[in-house]
Amino acid sequence: ITLVSESGVAAGVRRIEAKTGAAARQHLNAKAATLHALAALMNTPEDEAGKRLSALIDERRKLDRDLSDARKKLAMAGDGGGAPTVAEVGDIKFLGKAVSGVEVKDLKALVDEAKQTIGSGVVAIVGVTGDGKAGVVVGVTEDLTARFDAVTLVRAAAIELGGKGGGGRRDMAQAGGPDGSASQNAIDAVSAMLLRGAG
């Protein structure tokens, strides 16, 4: 007899599936063949296959993180290869940038890094996806949240991108829209609100 699966069907109730006789032998042979194939693929002994697979998964995760970090740095450097330009809008430092090749989910990390770089100010980063859509994240440093609300600012940017709404907190907000070609207009909309003292 060999156990095939075990699962919970209700509180205090378990379901156990098993095979016996020839069916059990066939099941175990199939599992052994799978293990043998995986070990051969990873060029490792069968009793080391689990450790090797775990190490490969960890390595893949690290490579994914490194690649994501490299893409973010490249996107922020832009064509010139240097740091993005910080503008003065009235008495506020403003860093606005459109990037591509960066996952929309990574925009918040870019904005956080940019906020630390400028110290005091507002950051707006628009990420354009491969299908032409865009996500935008606006960050306001803590000392300016009494004057400017990132949610209000990001909603102005979203309108330019053909979207509406947006949400978050006074210091960090996110929105999106279908028109990535209007990314500079979205950045300009945030800049204009800062100039008027709105937001």
N, C-alpha and C positions, 0 to 999 in steps of 0.2 A: 504494500500500500504506500502511496506517496501523496503528500499534500499538494494541491494545485493552487488553492487560493483561500483566503480568510477575509471576511468582511463583517462589519456591523450592520444589522438590519433594523434594530430597535434598541432601546435602552436595556442593557443587560443581555441582549440576544446576539449571538454570533452565527454567521453562516460559514461552514467549512465545506470546501469541495475537495474531493480526493479521487484518485484512480487506483485500481488494483490490477493485479495480474499482468497480462500482456500490455494493457493500456498504460499501466504505471511504468513499465519498462520502456515503452515507446516514448513516453513523456520525458523520462530521465535521459534517454539517448538523445532526444532533440535538444534538451538543455545543455548536455555535454558538448554536442556539436556546435551549438551557438557559442559557448565559452571558448572552445578550441579555435573557432573562426576569429573571435574577437582578439584572443591572445596572439594569434598569428598576424593579424592586422596591425597590432601594436608592437609586434616583435618582442614579446615578453613571455616568460613562462606562465602557464595557466594560473598557478597559485599567486602570482604577482599581478594578475590582470586588473584586479580591483584597485590596487594602489596606483598602478600606472594610469588607469582611466581617471582616477581622482586628480592625479598630478596634471594630466592633460587638460582637464576641465578648469583647474585653477590657473594654468598657464594661458588658456584661451580668455578667461575673464580678465586677467592682467593685460593681455594684448588689446582687448576691447577697450579697457580703460585708457591705456596709453594712446590708442588711436583716436579715441574721443578727445583726449586732452590736446593731442597734436592738431586735430581739426579745429578745435576752438582757438588755439593760439594762431594758427594760420589765418583763420577767418578774421580775427581781431587785428592781425598785422596788416591785412589787405595787400594791395598791389605794391605799396611802397616798402613793405617789410618791416615797418616800424610800428610804434605804438599809435593807436588811434588819436586823432586830434580832439582836444578839449576846447570847446568854444566858450566865450563869455556871452551869456544872454542876460542883458541887464546886469544885475549883480550876482547872477547864478552861473556856476560852472555847469556846462551841458555837454555830455558826450552822447552823440547820436550816430548810430552805424547800422548799415544793412549788411547782413552776412548770408552766405550760402554754404552748403556742405556741412551744416551743423544741424543736429537733431533739434526740433523745437523744444523737446524736453530739457535740453542743455542750455537754453537761453537764460534761465534764471541764474545758473552758475556763472555765466558770462557777466550778467548784470551785477551780481554780488562782487565779483572780482573787480569790475570797473568802478563800483562804488568805493571800494577800498582804495583804489588807485587815486581817485580824485579827492577823496577825503570828505568834501562837502559839495553837494550838487545833485544833479538829476541825470540819469542814464536811460536812454531808450535804444533798444536793440531789436531790429526786425530780422527775423530769420526766414529766408525764402526757400521753400521746399522744391524738390525736383519736379513736381507737377504744377509749379507756378503759384501755389497758395503761400500764405505767410502767417507767421505767428509773431506777436510783438510783446515784449516785456519792458515795463517801465519801472525803474527803481528810484526812490527818493531817499537820500541819506537822512538819518534819524534827526539831525538838527534842523531839517527843513520840512518835516512832516506837518508842522503846525501851519505852514504856508501853502504847501502843495500836497495834493492827494494823488497817489499813483493810479488809483482806480479811475479818477476823472481824466487824468492825462492819457491813460491807455485807451479809454473809450474814444477820445478824439482821434487817436492814431488808427483805431479799428475802423472808424467811419471811412477814412481815406483808403483803407484796404478792402472796402466793400463789405465789411462786417459790422456787427453791432454788439453792444454789451461789452463784457469784460469784467473781471473780478479779481479780488485779492485783498490786500491791506493797504494802508496809507503809504507804506514804505516799499511795496512790491506788488505789482498787478500784471495780469496777462490777458491777452485777447488774440483774436485772429481774424482773417478774412480771406476771400478767394483771389484777390488781386495782388500778387506779389510784385508786379511791375510798378506799383504805386508806393513802394517802400520808402523812397525819399520823401514823398508827400506826407507819409505818416510821421516821419521824423520831423519834418517841417511843422506839422500841426502841433506836436508837443512843444517845439521851440517857440511857436507863436503864442501858445498859452502861457509859457513862462514869461515871455516878454510883456504880456498883458497883466501878469500877476495872477492869472486865473489858475484854477486847479487846486 
